[in-house]
């Protein structure tokens, strides 16, 4: 014959089970905290290694001269010329208006090598950018980053591309300006807020530099892009 359980004994059993469950929760929480701390340490280590790699790359590029600065009298903005493939935009339009561009600077690399990033003198810092083209060259104003100037004599051409410095966009989404600085040939990538401006800039820069870019367009792969 089964003896019925006493209510007090049942309550004691439930209390013991609850206490055991609570103890188990505390143990799991401590283990999770250990995993979180370990993960944070790994992230910090990766960040430190990336930072050291960036500094090391900058040291290797220490032979790169200081960036040219815009002359005191940069001249009047160059005027855009009609192009059958270009479309009007709010910033740079055709038929004689100043050729300027507002957008983003996505980085610079050794010409023709889209992953060989150049970081010396702030060229590795992505930023907003305001470009103005004059007969003397291209003025690049970067809020929060170092401005620079590409003299006309150093221009080697321009092209439409889709990737630079590990950044991949849609086909033709980048305006890449090729220029010479010191003993290096550099590709600098820009993306206008109005993509229709890219073709106008390629035409104007090609004309100003005396021909298309001397550097072969790089072969792009998405591996390692970020």
C-alpha positions in Angstrom: 0.0 0.0 0.0 1.4 3.4 -1.1 1.8 5.9 1.7 0.7 9.4 0.5 3.4 12.1 0.5 3.2 14.7 3.3 2.6 18.2 1.9 5.5 19.6 3.9 7.8 17.0 2.5 6.7 17.8 -1.0 7.4 21.5 -0.5 10.8 20.7 0.9 11.5 18.6 -2.2 10.5 21.5 -4.5 12.7 23.9 -2.5 15.7 21.6 -2.8 15.2 21.3 -6.5 14.9 25.1 -6.9 18.1 25.6 -4.9 19.9 23.0 -7.1 18.7 24.8 -10.3 19.8 28.1 -8.9 23.3 26.8 -8.2 23.5 25.3 -11.7 22.6 28.7 -13.2 25.3 30.4 -11.3 27.8 27.8 -12.6 26.7 28.3 -16.2 26.9 32.1 -15.8 30.5 31.9 -14.6 31.4 29.7 -17.6 29.8 32.1 -20.0 31.6 35.1 -18.5 34.9 33.2 -19.0 34.0 32.7 -22.7 33.1 36.4 -23.1 36.3 37.5 -21.5 38.3 35.1 -23.7 36.5 36.4 -26.8 37.2 40.0 -25.9 40.9 39.2 -25.4 41.0 37.6 -28.8 39.3 40.6 -30.4 41.8 42.9 -28.7 44.7 40.9 -29.9 43.5 40.9 -33.5 42.9 44.7 -33.3 46.4 45.2 -31.9 48.0 43.0 -34.6 46.1 45.0 -37.3 47.2 48.2 -35.8 50.8 47.1 -35.7 50.6 45.8 -39.3 49.2 49.2 -40.3 52.2 51.0 -38.6 54.6 48.5 -40.1 53.2 49.2 -43.6 53.5 52.9 -42.9 57.2 52.4 -41.9 57.9 50.5 -45.1 56.4 53.4 -47.1 58.5 56.0 -45.2 60.4 56.8 -48.5 57.1 58.3 -49.9 57.6 62.1 -50.0 55.1 64.5 -48.2 51.9 65.0 -50.2 51.7 68.0 -52.4 49.5 70.8 -51.2 47.2 73.0 -53.3 49.0 76.2 -54.5 47.9 79.5 -53.1 46.4 80.3 -56.5 45.0 77.0 -57.7 43.3 78.7 -60.7 39.7 78.6 -61.8 37.9 75.3 -61.8 38.2 73.5 -65.1 35.0 73.4 -67.1 33.3 70.3 -68.1 32.9 69.5 -71.8 29.9 67.7 -73.4 30.2 63.9 -73.5 27.7 61.6 -75.2 28.0 59.1 -72.3 27.7 61.6 -69.4 24.5 62.6 -67.7 23.8 65.9 -65.9 24.0 66.0 -62.1 23.5 68.5 -59.4 27.2 69.1 -58.8 29.1 68.7 -62.0 27.1 69.4 -65.1 28.0 69.9 -68.7 28.2 73.0 -70.9 30.7 75.2 -69.1 30.1 74.8 -65.3 32.9 74.2 -62.8 34.0 70.6 -62.5 33.8 69.6 -58.8 32.9 66.4 -57.0 31.5 65.6 -53.6 31.8 62.0 -52.4 34.1 59.6 -50.5 37.7 58.8 -50.7 38.2 55.1 -50.5 42.0 54.8 -50.4 45.1 54.6 -52.5 47.2 51.7 -53.7 50.2 51.0 -55.8 48.9 51.5 -59.4 47.5 48.3 -60.8 47.5 46.4 -57.5 44.2 47.0 -55.8 45.1 45.4 -52.5 48.6 46.9 -52.1 47.3 49.7 -49.8 49.3 52.9 -49.3 48.9 54.3 -45.8 51.7 56.8 -45.5 50.8 60.5 -44.9 47.2 59.6 -44.3 46.5 58.1 -47.7 45.1 55.0 -46.0 42.4 57.0 -44.2 38.9 56.7 -45.8 37.0 60.0 -45.6 34.6 62.3 -47.2 36.2 64.2 -50.0 35.6 67.4 -52.1 37.5 67.4 -55.5 38.0 70.4 -57.7 39.7 70.1 -61.1 41.7 73.1 -62.5 44.4 73.4 -65.1 46.9 73.1 -62.4 45.6 69.8 -61.1 43.2 68.1 -58.7 42.6 69.5 -55.3 41.4 66.9 -52.7 39.9 68.4 -49.6 39.1 65.8 -46.9 37.3 66.9 -43.7 38.9 65.2 -40.7 41.8 63.9 -42.8 44.8 65.3 -44.6 44.2 67.2 -47.8 46.4 66.7 -50.8 46.9 68.0 -54.3 47.7 66.1 -57.6 49.6 68.5 -59.9 48.7 68.2 -63.6 52.3 67.2 -64.4 51.9 64.2 -62.2 48.5 63.0 -63.6 48.8 59.7 -65.5 45.1 59.2 -66.3 41.8 58.0 -64.9 39.4 55.2 -65.3 36.2 53.7 -64.0 36.7 50.7 -61.7 34.9 48.6 -59.1 37.4 48.1 -56.3 40.4 49.6 -54.5 42.2 49.0 -51.2 40.0 46.0 -50.4 36.7 48.0 -51.1 34.5 46.5 -53.7 31.6 48.3 -55.3 29.4 47.9 -58.3 31.1 47.9 -61.7 32.1 51.4 -62.6 31.3 52.6 -59.0 34.7 54.1 -58.5 36.6 56.9 -60.1 40.3 55.9 -60.0 42.9 58.6 -60.6 46.4 57.4 -61.4 49.2 59.8 -60.5 52.9 59.8 -59.9 54.4 60.7 -56.5 58.1 60.3 -55.8 59.1 57.1 -57.5 55.7 55.5 -57.1 52.7 55.3 -59.4 49.6 55.6 -57.3 45.9 54.8 -57.8 43.5 56.8 -55.7 39.8 55.8 -55.6 36.9 58.1 -55.2 33.1 57.6 -55.3 30.9 60.5 -56.1 27.6 61.1 -54.4 26.3 61.3 -58.0 27.8 58.4 -60.0 26.9 60.0 -63.3 29.8 62.4 -62.7 32.4 59.7 -63.0 32.5 59.6 -66.8 32.8 63.4 -67.0 35.8 63.3 -64.7 37.4 60.4 -66.6 37.1 62.4 -69.8 38.5 65.6 -68.3 41.4 63.9 -66.5 42.3 61.8 -69.6 42.4 65.0 -71.7 44.4 66.9 -69.0 46.9 64.1 -68.5 47.5 63.6 -72.2 46.2 60.1 -72.4 44.6 57.1 -70.6 46.1 55.7 -67.4 49.4 53.9 -68.0 48.6 51.4 -65.2 46.8 48.2 -66.2 43.4 47.8 -64.5 43.8 45.3 -61.7 42.1 42.0 -61.5 39.6 42.0 -58.7 38.6 39.2 -56.3 36.3 39.5 -53.3 38.6 37.4 -51.1 40.0 39.6 -48.3 37.9 42.5 -49.2 36.5 44.6 -46.4 
